[in-house]
Amino acid sequence: MHGVTFSNADQNLGNARTARLANGGMLGIRAPMHEAEKPVVRPYILVKDIDAAVAAAANSGAEIAVPPMKIAGYGTCAIVIQNGIESGLWQL
């Protein structure tokens, strides 16, 4: 797809396949991990302090769907939901 080559499935990322983009960004795609998980497009936002970002999201009324969790070799991520919209947070 447009010169993008995806990796093999990575178990550390829920079997996501990732690709490096020409601008240095990263793209990932995976199937739902269990029956209760709905297919979703979820952008991830790079943050300097994930704990502060999660606290700010919670203070503004967001549901913390996945609290900060370390992923070996990738940093720390979290997922928040506000007004039905899912967003991921990522700290390297």
N, C-alpha and C positions, 0 to 999 in steps of 0.2 A: 504494500500500500504506500504509494508516494515515496518509495525509497526507504521505508522504515522496515527494519528487520527485528522480529521479536525473539526473545530468548526462549529457552526451554522453560517449562513450568518450574517455579521456585517455591518449595514447600514453606520457606520462611515467610512468604508473602501470600499464603493461602492458595498456592498453586497458580499465582498470577504469572503471566508472561509479560515481560517488560521490554521496552525499547528506548534507546537514547535518541533524542531528537537533535537535529543539526544545531539548534540554539543552546544545547546543553541541558535542556529539560528532559524529563523522563515521563514515559507513558506506560500505563499498565492496564491489563484487562484480565478478568477471571470470571468464572461462572459462580453463581451463588454457592456458598459453602455448605448450606443445609436447606431443607425444605421450607423453613420459615423465613429465610432470607429472600427478599424480593430483588429482582434485577434493578440496578440503579446506576446512574452516572453520578459519581462522587468526586468532585475536585478536591485535591489536597493542597493546602496552603502551607508554604514553608514559613516557620516561625522560629525566632531566636530562643524563646522561653516557653515551652509547651505547657508547663504548669500554670504560668501566668495567663496564657491564651485560653486554656480550658476554664480557669477561674473567671475570666472576663466573659466568656460565652455563657457560663452558668449564671453569672450576675445579670446578664441581659435576658435571661429566661430560656436559654437553650437547655435541651435534655442532653446529658452526657451519655451517649449510647455505648461508647467504648472509652474508658478512662485511659490516660497515658500508659502505653505499654512499649517496652523495648523490643526491637526486632533485631536479632543478631546481624551485624554487618550493614544495617540500614538506618539506625537511629531509633527515635521514639515517635510513635504515632498515637492519635486519638481520633474519635469520631463524635461529632456533635450534631444535633438535629434541632433546627429552629424553624417554626412554622411549617413543618413537614419537609424541609429541605435539609439534606444530609451534606455535611462538609467534613473533610478530613483535615487534620492538623499534623504537620510533620516537623520534627526537629532533628537535624543531622548531628 
